Amino acid sequence: MTVVSPAPSAAENEGTLTALPDMELAQMAFRMGVLLRAPDEGEAGEAQRLQTSVLARIREQGMVPYYHQLAGEHGWSVDDQLVAEMEAANAERWAAVERGLDAAQVNMGESEMREALRRKADYYTQIGHKDLALAAVDETLAKTVGIGNRMDLVFNKIRLGLFHSDTELSRAQIERAHQMLKEGGDWDRRNRLKVYEGFFALSVRDFERAARLFLDTVSTFTCAELMTYERFVIYTVYVAMIALERGALKTQVIHGSEILEVLHGCPEVSEYLFSLYECQYARFFRALATVERVMKADRYLHAHYAYYVREMKVKAFAQLLESYRSLTLTYMSEAFNVTEDYMDRELSRFIADGRLHCRIDKVRGIVMTNRPDTKNARYQGTIKQGDILLNRVQKLSRVINI
């Protein structure tokens, strides 16, 4: 059986990080789980192909703990022969790690000991044992002096949090990395942290922060250990469309040369972006349905796809209504290529929630906009704040008089 050895450490390949854990495997396993739990018609074959690919990667990397985790989640019967083969291969690799540790303790210095500990951390990270991997990284950190190498180890812990969906671990390590940046840190690691923080923000539905961080790094992306550049650009487009106003979307995304270059090979994402910007709402609704299916099977976006789709509908409806004082339900339904009943239900829901500033004249079949008077609202707010200030001044004057 062929087993992949741990990737070289960051110190052995200066300027790079180990591609551990296997983030692509985490995405494949998540999509496989979505399809196995609720397979759509015609996707049973894809679920089976994904399961075969996931098991092949687990076998290749000797991921015994991760295999047991997936087996428990999906109700698989454990293949004892597969487990025995992986454990035998892992025993050989662990013996090599121990020999390196013994040699470093007896014959070598601090840097050699640090590298031996790093290989131990890489071993546990690769096989999917989170707790032992975190302990090994902490042990390596205790032997590491340089701020750059210490940050690389913190990035390793952030990836462990992302791989195992441990939000608190990722949050704590991102804060730790920011503290390290105050002590020093080069340009590459500063930009790398923006990408890591952006993916964390994406996973907790902070789309505005994710969009800002992704757009800052779209021309300097080097985090191949997280995902491909193409995938990164797709995420950037998704979050920018929900977070940015029309003008900012034009300058930062529509006219972004790096983004456009990638979108040439992603026609569905390109259609989604340009259909909204060009006010082609029927095309946009079709593209949004495709995006919804993609997000359902995405480990970062699955928990947020319903919210995302709802907000993008509001954005499209508001964009159309902004150009008119009134328009018919028939026109709106034709523009979005949906039925009048569907349009009536959607608009009524968003109007009741205060998300759209309009009202429906059901008798005449007309939607009339009633944009809020922002100037009057600011004036009323100023008066209210002034009254609060006067009350506080009066209370203070009474205290001073006493």
The 8 nearest C-alpha neighbors of each residue, nearest first, counted from 0:
[[1, 2, 84, 88, 59, 85, 58, 87],
 [2, 0, 59, 3, 58, 88, 60, 4],
 [1, 3, 59, 60, 4, 0, 61, 88],
 [2, 4, 60, 59, 5, 1, 61, 6],
 [5, 3, 6, 2, 92, 60, 122, 7],
 [4, 6, 121, 122, 7, 3, 125, 118],
 [5, 7, 17, 4, 8, 18, 121, 19],
 [8, 6, 11, 17, 5, 9, 12, 118],
 [7, 9, 11, 10, 17, 6, 12, 16],
 [10, 8, 16, 12, 11, 15, 13, 17],
 [9, 11, 13, 8, 12, 148, 114, 14],
 [10, 12, 8, 9, 13, 7, 114, 15],
 [13, 11, 9, 10, 15, 14, 8, 7],
 [14, 12, 10, 15, 9, 11, 16, 8],
 [13, 15, 12, 9, 16, 10, 187, 188],
 [16, 14, 9, 13, 12, 17, 8, 10],
 [17, 15, 9, 18, 8, 151, 224, 14],
 [16, 18, 19, 8, 6, 9, 7, 15],
 [17, 19, 224, 20, 16, 21, 6, 225],
 [20, 18, 21, 17, 125, 124, 224, 121],
 [19, 21, 125, 124, 22, 18, 159, 162],
 [20, 22, 19, 24, 23, 18, 25, 125],
 [23, 21, 25, 24, 20, 225, 162, 26],
 [22, 24, 26, 25, 21, 27, 226, 225],
 [23, 25, 27, 22, 21, 26, 28, 53],
 [24, 26, 22, 28, 23, 27, 29, 162],
 [25, 27, 29, 23, 24, 28, 298, 30],
 [28, 26, 24, 30, 29, 25, 31, 23],
 [29, 27, 31, 25, 26, 30, 24, 32],
 [28, 30, 32, 26, 31, 27, 298, 25],
 [31, 29, 296, 33, 27, 32, 28, 26],
 [30, 32, 28, 34, 29, 46, 33, 49],
 [31, 33, 35, 29, 30, 34, 36, 28],
 [34, 32, 30, 36, 31, 35, 296, 37],
 [35, 33, 38, 31, 37, 32, 36, 46],
 [34, 36, 32, 33, 38, 37, 31, 46],
 [35, 37, 33, 34, 32, 38, 73, 31],
 [38, 36, 34, 35, 33, 39, 32, 40],
 [39, 37, 34, 35, 42, 43, 36, 40],
 [40, 38, 42, 41, 37, 34, 43, 35],
 [39, 41, 42, 38, 43, 37, 44, 34],
 [40, 42, 43, 39, 44, 38, 45, 46],
 [43, 41, 45, 44, 39, 40, 38, 46],
 [44, 42, 46, 45, 41, 38, 47, 40],
 [45, 43, 47, 42, 46, 48, 41, 49],
 [46, 44, 48, 42, 47, 43, 49, 34],
 [47, 45, 49, 43, 31, 44, 48, 34],
 [46, 48, 50, 44, 45, 49, 51, 43],
 [49, 47, 45, 51, 50, 46, 52, 44],
 [48, 50, 52, 46, 51, 47, 31, 53],
 [49, 51, 47, 53, 48, 52, 54, 46],
 [50, 52, 48, 54, 49, 53, 55, 47],
 [53, 51, 49, 55, 50, 54, 48, 56],
 [52, 54, 50, 56, 55, 51, 49, 57],
 [53, 55, 57, 51, 56, 52, 58, 50],
 [54, 56, 52, 58, 53, 57, 59, 51],
 [57, 55, 59, 53, 58, 54, 60, 52],
 [56, 58, 54, 62, 60, 55, 59, 61],
 [59, 57, 61, 55, 56, 60, 54, 85],
 [60, 58, 2, 56, 57, 61, 55, 3],
 [59, 61, 57, 3, 2, 62, 58, 56],
 [62, 60, 85, 58, 126, 59, 63, 57],
 [63, 61, 126, 57, 65, 60, 127, 64],
 [62, 64, 66, 65, 61, 67, 126, 82],
 [65, 63, 67, 66, 62, 127, 128, 68],
 [64, 66, 68, 127, 62, 67, 63, 69],
 [65, 67, 63, 69, 68, 64, 62, 70],
 [66, 68, 70, 64, 65, 69, 71, 63],
 [69, 67, 65, 71, 66, 70, 64, 72],
 [70, 68, 72, 66, 71, 67, 73, 65],
 [71, 69, 75, 67, 73, 68, 72, 74],
 [70, 72, 68, 74, 69, 73, 67, 75],
 [73, 71, 69, 70, 74, 68, 75, 32],
 [74, 72, 70, 75, 71, 69, 32, 35],
 [73, 75, 71, 70, 72, 76, 69, 77],
 [76, 74, 70, 73, 77, 71, 69, 72],
 [75, 77, 78, 74, 70, 71, 79, 73],
 [76, 78, 79, 75, 70, 67, 82, 81],
 [77, 79, 81, 80, 82, 76, 75, 83],
 [80, 78, 82, 81, 77, 83, 84, 76],
 [79, 81, 83, 82, 78, 84, 85, 77],
 [82, 80, 84, 78, 83, 79, 85, 58],
 [81, 83, 79, 85, 80, 84, 86, 78],
 [84, 82, 80, 86, 81, 85, 79, 87],
 [85, 83, 81, 87, 82, 86, 80, 88],
 [86, 84, 61, 88, 82, 87, 83, 89],
 [85, 87, 89, 83, 88, 84, 90, 82],
 [86, 88, 90, 84, 89, 85, 83, 91],
 [89, 87, 85, 91, 90, 86, 84, 92],
 [88, 90, 86, 92, 91, 87, 93, 85],
 [89, 91, 93, 87, 88, 92, 86, 94],
 [92, 90, 94, 89, 88, 93, 95, 87],
 [91, 93, 89, 95, 94, 90, 96, 88],
 [94, 92, 96, 90, 95, 91, 89, 97],
 [93, 95, 97, 91, 92, 96, 90, 98],
 [96, 94, 98, 92, 93, 97, 99, 91],
 [97, 95, 93, 99, 94, 98, 119, 100],
 [98, 96, 100, 94, 99, 95, 101, 93],
 [99, 97, 95, 101, 100, 96, 102, 94],
 [100, 98, 96, 102, 97, 101, 115, 103],
 [99, 101, 97, 103, 115, 98, 102, 104],
 [102, 100, 98, 104, 103, 99, 97, 105],
 [101, 103, 99, 105, 104, 100, 106, 98],
 [104, 102, 107, 112, 100, 101, 105, 106],
 [105, 103, 101, 102, 106, 100, 107, 112],
 [104, 106, 102, 103, 101, 107, 100, 108],
 [105, 107, 103, 102, 104, 108, 101, 111],
 [108, 106, 103, 111, 105, 104, 102, 112],
 [107, 109, 111, 110, 112, 103, 106, 104],
 [108, 110, 112, 111, 113, 107, 142, 103],
 [109, 111, 113, 112, 108, 114, 107, 143],
 [112, 110, 114, 113, 108, 109, 103, 107],
 [113, 111, 103, 109, 115, 110, 114, 116],
 [112, 114, 110, 116, 111, 115, 142, 139],
 [113, 115, 117, 111, 116, 112, 118, 110],
 [114, 116, 112, 118, 100, 117, 113, 99],
 [117, 115, 119, 113, 114, 118, 139, 112],
 [116, 118, 114, 120, 119, 115, 139, 113],
 [117, 119, 121, 115, 116, 120, 122, 114],
 [118, 120, 116, 122, 117, 121, 96, 115],
 [121, 119, 135, 117, 132, 123, 118, 122],
 [122, 120, 118, 124, 119, 123, 125, 5],
 [121, 123, 119, 125, 120, 124, 5, 118],
 [122, 124, 132, 120, 126, 128, 125, 121],
 [125, 123, 121, 132, 127, 122, 126, 20],
 [124, 126, 122, 127, 20, 123, 121, 19],
 [125, 127, 62, 123, 61, 124, 128, 60],
 [128, 126, 65, 124, 125, 62, 64, 129],
 [129, 127, 123, 131, 64, 130, 126, 132],
 [128, 130, 132, 131, 127, 133, 124, 159],
 [131, 129, 133, 132, 128, 134, 123, 135],
 [130, 132, 134, 133, 129, 128, 135, 123],
 [133, 131, 123, 129, 135, 124, 120, 130],
 [134, 132, 136, 130, 135, 131, 129, 137],
 [135, 133, 131, 137, 132, 136, 138, 130],
 [134, 136, 120, 138, 132, 137, 133, 131],
 [137, 135, 139, 133, 138, 134, 120, 140],
 [138, 136, 140, 134, 139, 135, 133, 141],
 [139, 137, 135, 141, 136, 140, 134, 142],
 [138, 140, 136, 142, 137, 141, 116, 113],
 [139, 141, 137, 143, 142, 138, 136, 149],
 [140, 142, 138, 139, 143, 137, 144, 136],
 [141, 143, 139, 140, 113, 144, 138, 109],
 [144, 142, 140, 141, 145, 149, 139, 113],
 [143, 145, 146, 142, 149, 148, 140, 141],
 [146, 144, 147, 148, 149, 143, 150, 184],
 [145, 147, 149, 148, 150, 144, 184, 183],
 [148, 146, 150, 149, 145, 184, 151, 185],
 [147, 149, 151, 150, 145, 146, 152, 143],
 [150, 148, 146, 152, 151, 147, 140, 145],
 [149, 151, 153, 147, 152, 148, 146, 154],
 [152, 150, 154, 148, 149, 153, 155, 147],
 [151, 153, 155, 149, 154, 150, 148, 136],
 [152, 154, 150, 156, 155, 151, 172, 157],
 [155, 153, 157, 151, 152, 156, 150, 158],
 [154, 156, 152, 158, 153, 157, 159, 151],
 [155, 157, 159, 153, 158, 154, 160, 152],
 [158, 156, 169, 154, 160, 159, 155, 172],
 [159, 157, 161, 155, 160, 156, 162, 154],
 [158, 160, 156, 162, 157, 161, 163, 155],
 [159, 161, 165, 169, 157, 158, 168, 163],
 [160, 162, 158, 164, 159, 163, 157, 165],
 [163, 161, 159, 160, 164, 158, 22, 25],
 [162, 164, 160, 165, 161, 159, 129, 25],
 [165, 163, 161, 162, 160, 166, 159, 169],
 [166, 164, 160, 163, 168, 167, 161, 169],
 [165, 167, 169, 168, 164, 170, 160, 161],
 [168, 166, 170, 169, 165, 171, 160, 172],
 [167, 169, 171, 160, 165, 170, 166, 172],
 [168, 170, 157, 160, 166, 172, 167, 171],
 [171, 169, 167, 173, 168, 172, 166, 174],
 [172, 170, 174, 168, 173, 169, 167, 175],
 [171, 173, 175, 169, 174, 170, 157, 176],
 [174, 172, 176, 170, 175, 171, 169, 177],
 [175, 173, 177, 171, 172, 176, 170, 178],
 [174, 176, 172, 178, 173, 177, 171, 179],
 [175, 177, 179, 173, 178, 174, 172, 180],
 [178, 176, 180, 174, 179, 175, 173, 181],
 [177, 179, 175, 181, 176, 180, 174, 182],
 [180, 178, 176, 182, 181, 177, 175, 183],
 [179, 181, 183, 177, 184, 182, 178, 176],
 [180, 182, 179, 178, 183, 177, 184, 176],
 [181, 183, 179, 180, 184, 178, 146, 177],
 [184, 182, 180, 181, 179, 146, 185, 147],
 [183, 185, 180, 147, 188, 146, 189, 186],
 [184, 186, 187, 188, 189, 183, 147, 180],
 [185, 187, 189, 188, 190, 184, 191, 183],
 [188, 186, 190, 189, 185, 191, 14, 221],
 [187, 189, 191, 190, 186, 185, 192, 184],
 [188, 190, 186, 192, 187, 191, 185, 193],
 [191, 189, 193, 187, 192, 188, 186, 216],
 [190, 192, 188, 194, 193, 189, 187, 195],
 [191, 193, 195, 189, 190, 194, 196, 188],
 [194, 192, 196, 190, 191, 195, 212, 197],
 [195, 193, 197, 191, 192, 196, 213, 198],
 [196, 194, 192, 198, 197, 193, 199, 191],
 [197, 195, 199, 193, 194, 198, 192, 200],
 [198, 196, 209, 194, 200, 199, 195, 212],
 [199, 197, 201, 195, 200, 196, 202, 194],
 [198, 200, 196, 202, 201, 197, 195, 203],
 [201, 199, 205, 197, 203, 198, 209, 202],
 [200, 202, 198, 204, 199, 203, 209, 205],
 [201, 203, 299, 199, 200, 204, 198, 300],
 [202, 204, 200, 201, 205, 199, 166, 206],
 [205, 203, 201, 206, 202, 200, 303, 300],
 [206, 204, 200, 207, 208, 203, 201, 209],
 [205, 207, 209, 204, 208, 238, 201, 210],
 [208, 206, 242, 210, 209, 205, 211, 238],
 [207, 209, 211, 210, 206, 205, 212, 200],
 [208, 210, 197, 206, 212, 200, 207, 211],
 [211, 209, 239, 207, 213, 238, 208, 212],
 [210, 212, 208, 214, 209, 213, 215, 207],
 [211, 213, 215, 209, 197, 210, 214, 193],
 [214, 212, 210, 216, 215, 211, 235, 217],
 [213, 215, 217, 211, 216, 212, 210, 235],
 [216, 214, 212, 213, 217, 211, 218, 193],
 [217, 215, 219, 213, 214, 218, 220, 190],
 [216, 218, 214, 220, 219, 213, 215, 232],
 [217, 219, 216, 220, 257, 215, 214, 258],
 [218, 220, 216, 217, 221, 190, 215, 187],
 [221, 219, 216, 217, 222, 218, 228, 191],
 [222, 220, 223, 219, 191, 228, 187, 224],
 [223, 221, 224, 225, 220, 191, 226, 194],
 [222, 224, 226, 225, 227, 221, 228, 18],
 [223, 225, 18, 222, 226, 17, 16, 19],
 [226, 224, 223, 222, 22, 227, 18, 158],
 [227, 225, 223, 224, 230, 228, 231, 222],
 [226, 228, 230, 229, 223, 231, 225, 222],
 [227, 229, 231, 230, 232, 226, 220, 223],
 [230, 228, 232, 227, 231, 261, 233, 262],
 [231, 229, 233, 227, 228, 232, 234, 226],
 [230, 232, 228, 234, 229, 233, 235, 227],
 [233, 231, 235, 229, 234, 230, 236, 228],
 [234, 232, 230, 236, 235, 231, 237, 229],
 [233, 235, 237, 231, 232, 236, 238, 230],
 [236, 234, 232, 233, 238, 237, 213, 239],
 [237, 235, 239, 233, 234, 238, 240, 232],
 [238, 236, 234, 235, 240, 239, 233, 241],
 [237, 239, 210, 241, 240, 235, 206, 236],
 [238, 240, 242, 236, 210, 243, 241, 237],
 [241, 239, 238, 237, 242, 243, 236, 248],
 [240, 242, 238, 239, 243, 311, 237, 310],
 [243, 241, 207, 239, 240, 238, 206, 210],
 [244, 242, 239, 248, 247, 240, 241, 245],
 [243, 245, 247, 246, 248, 242, 240, 241],
 [244, 246, 248, 247, 249, 243, 276, 240],
 [247, 245, 249, 248, 244, 250, 243, 251],
 [246, 248, 250, 249, 244, 245, 251, 243],
 [247, 249, 245, 252, 246, 251, 243, 250],
 [250, 248, 253, 246, 247, 252, 251, 254],
 [249, 251, 247, 254, 248, 252, 253, 246],
 [250, 252, 248, 255, 249, 247, 254, 253],
 [251, 253, 255, 248, 254, 249, 250, 258],
 [254, 252, 249, 255, 250, 248, 251, 259],
 [253, 255, 252, 250, 249, 256, 251, 259],
 [256, 254, 252, 258, 257, 253, 251, 259],
 [255, 257, 259, 258, 254, 260, 252, 253],
 [258, 256, 260, 259, 255, 218, 261, 217],
 [257, 259, 255, 261, 260, 256, 262, 232],
 [260, 258, 262, 256, 261, 257, 255, 263],
 [259, 261, 257, 258, 262, 263, 256, 264],
 [260, 262, 258, 263, 259, 264, 229, 257],
 [263, 261, 265, 259, 264, 269, 260, 258],
 [262, 264, 261, 265, 260, 259, 266, 269],
 [263, 265, 262, 261, 266, 260, 269, 229],
 [264, 266, 262, 268, 263, 267, 269, 261],
 [267, 265, 269, 268, 270, 264, 263, 262],
 [268, 266, 270, 269, 265, 271, 286, 289],
 [269, 267, 271, 270, 266, 265, 272, 262],
 [268, 270, 266, 272, 271, 267, 262, 273],
 [271, 269, 267, 268, 273, 272, 274, 266],
 [270, 272, 268, 286, 269, 274, 283, 273],
 [273, 271, 269, 270, 274, 275, 268, 276],
 [272, 274, 276, 270, 275, 277, 271, 269],
 [273, 275, 279, 283, 277, 271, 276, 270],
 [276, 274, 278, 273, 277, 283, 272, 279],
 [275, 277, 273, 278, 274, 272, 245, 279],
 [276, 278, 274, 275, 279, 273, 280, 272],
 [279, 277, 275, 276, 280, 274, 319, 318],
 [280, 278, 274, 277, 282, 281, 275, 283],
 [279, 281, 283, 335, 282, 278, 334, 284],
 [280, 282, 335, 336, 284, 283, 279, 334],
 [283, 281, 285, 280, 284, 279, 274, 286],
 [282, 284, 280, 274, 286, 281, 285, 275],
 [285, 283, 287, 281, 286, 282, 280, 288],
 [284, 286, 282, 288, 287, 283, 281, 289],
 [285, 287, 283, 271, 289, 288, 284, 282],
 [288, 286, 290, 284, 289, 285, 283, 291],
 [289, 287, 291, 285, 286, 290, 284, 292],
 [288, 290, 286, 292, 287, 291, 293, 285],
 [289, 291, 287, 293, 288, 292, 294, 286],
 [290, 292, 288, 294, 289, 293, 287, 295],
 [293, 291, 295, 289, 290, 294, 288, 296],
 [294, 292, 290, 291, 295, 296, 289, 297],
 [293, 295, 297, 291, 296, 300, 301, 292],
 [294, 296, 301, 292, 293, 297, 291, 304],
 [295, 297, 30, 294, 293, 33, 301, 298],
 [298, 296, 294, 301, 300, 299, 295, 293],
 [297, 299, 301, 300, 29, 26, 296, 30],
 [300, 298, 202, 297, 301, 201, 302, 198],
 [301, 299, 303, 297, 294, 302, 298, 304],
 [300, 302, 295, 297, 294, 303, 304, 298],
 [301, 303, 300, 304, 299, 305, 295, 298],
 [304, 302, 300, 306, 301, 305, 307, 204],
 [303, 305, 307, 306, 301, 294, 300, 308],
 [306, 304, 308, 307, 303, 309, 302, 291],
 [307, 305, 309, 303, 304, 308, 310, 302],
 [306, 308, 304, 310, 305, 309, 303, 311],
 [309, 307, 311, 305, 310, 306, 304, 312],
 [308, 310, 306, 312, 307, 311, 305, 313],
 [309, 311, 313, 307, 312, 308, 306, 314],
 [312, 310, 314, 308, 313, 309, 315, 307],
 [311, 313, 315, 309, 314, 310, 316, 308],
 [314, 312, 310, 316, 311, 315, 317, 309],
 [313, 315, 311, 317, 312, 316, 318, 310],
 [314, 316, 318, 312, 317, 313, 311, 319],
 [317, 315, 313, 319, 318, 314, 312, 320],
 [318, 316, 320, 314, 319, 315, 321, 313],
 [317, 319, 315, 321, 316, 320, 314, 322],
 [318, 320, 316, 317, 321, 322, 315, 278],
 [321, 319, 317, 322, 323, 318, 316, 368],
 [320, 322, 318, 319, 323, 317, 324, 368],
 [321, 323, 320, 319, 324, 318, 325, 317],
 [324, 322, 325, 320, 321, 326, 368, 319],
 [323, 325, 368, 367, 326, 322, 320, 321],
 [326, 324, 367, 323, 366, 368, 365, 327],
 [327, 325, 366, 365, 367, 323, 328, 330],
 [328, 326, 365, 329, 330, 364, 366, 331],
 [327, 329, 331, 330, 364, 365, 332, 339],
 [328, 330, 327, 332, 331, 333, 339, 364],
 [329, 331, 333, 327, 328, 332, 334, 326],
 [332, 330, 334, 328, 333, 329, 335, 327],
 [331, 333, 337, 329, 335, 339, 334, 330],
 [332, 334, 336, 330, 331, 335, 329, 337],
 [333, 335, 331, 332, 336, 280, 281, 330],
 [336, 334, 281, 280, 332, 333, 337, 331],
 [335, 337, 333, 281, 334, 332, 338, 280],
 [336, 338, 332, 335, 333, 341, 339, 342],
 [339, 337, 341, 340, 332, 342, 336, 333],
 [338, 340, 342, 332, 341, 343, 329, 328],
 [341, 339, 343, 338, 342, 344, 337, 345],
 [340, 342, 344, 338, 339, 343, 345, 337],
 [343, 341, 339, 345, 340, 344, 332, 346],
 [342, 344, 340, 346, 341, 345, 347, 339],
 [345, 343, 341, 347, 342, 346, 348, 340],
 [346, 344, 342, 348, 347, 343, 341, 349],
 [345, 347, 349, 343, 348, 344, 350, 342],
 [348, 346, 350, 344, 345, 349, 343, 351],
 [349, 347, 345, 351, 346, 350, 344, 352],
 [348, 350, 352, 354, 346, 351, 347, 355],
 [349, 351, 355, 353, 347, 352, 348, 354],
 [352, 350, 348, 349, 353, 347, 354, 355],
 [353, 351, 349, 350, 354, 348, 355, 347],
 [354, 352, 350, 351, 355, 349, 356, 348],
 [353, 355, 349, 352, 350, 356, 313, 351],
 [356, 354, 350, 353, 349, 357, 317, 313],
 [357, 355, 369, 370, 368, 350, 354, 353],
 [358, 356, 368, 369, 367, 355, 366, 350],
 [357, 359, 367, 366, 368, 360, 356, 350],
 [358, 360, 366, 361, 365, 367, 357, 364],
 [361, 359, 365, 362, 364, 363, 366, 358],
 [360, 362, 364, 363, 359, 365, 366, 343],
 [363, 361, 360, 364, 365, 359, 366, 328],
 [362, 364, 365, 361, 360, 327, 359, 366],
 [363, 365, 361, 362, 328, 360, 327, 366],
 [366, 364, 327, 360, 363, 326, 328, 359],
 [365, 367, 359, 326, 325, 327, 358, 360],
 [368, 366, 325, 357, 358, 324, 365, 359],
 [367, 369, 357, 324, 325, 370, 356, 358],
 [370, 368, 357, 356, 371, 367, 358, 324],
 [369, 371, 356, 368, 372, 357, 373, 321],
 [370, 372, 373, 369, 356, 376, 375, 374],
 [371, 373, 375, 374, 376, 370, 377, 369],
 [372, 374, 376, 375, 371, 377, 378, 370],
 [375, 373, 377, 376, 372, 378, 379, 371],
 [374, 376, 378, 377, 372, 373, 379, 380],
 [377, 375, 373, 379, 378, 374, 380, 372],
 [378, 376, 380, 374, 375, 379, 381, 373],
 [379, 377, 375, 381, 380, 376, 374, 382],
 [380, 378, 382, 376, 381, 377, 375, 383],
 [379, 381, 377, 383, 378, 382, 376, 384],
 [380, 382, 378, 384, 379, 383, 385, 377],
 [383, 381, 385, 379, 380, 384, 386, 378],
 [382, 384, 380, 386, 385, 381, 379, 387],
 [383, 385, 387, 381, 386, 382, 380, 388],
 [386, 384, 382, 388, 383, 387, 381, 389],
 [385, 387, 389, 383, 388, 384, 382, 390],
 [386, 388, 384, 390, 385, 389, 391, 383],
 [387, 389, 385, 391, 386, 390, 392, 384],
 [390, 388, 392, 386, 391, 387, 385, 393],
 [391, 389, 393, 387, 388, 392, 386, 394],
 [390, 392, 394, 388, 389, 393, 395, 387],
 [391, 393, 395, 389, 390, 394, 396, 388],
 [394, 392, 396, 390, 395, 391, 389, 397],
 [395, 393, 391, 397, 392, 396, 390, 398],
 [394, 396, 392, 398, 393, 397, 391, 399],
 [397, 395, 399, 393, 398, 394, 392, 400],
 [396, 398, 400, 394, 395, 399, 393, 401],
 [397, 399, 395, 401, 396, 400, 394, 393],
 [398, 400, 396, 401, 397, 395, 394, 393],
 [401, 399, 397, 398, 396, 395, 394, 393],
 [400, 398, 399, 397, 396, 395, 394, 393]]
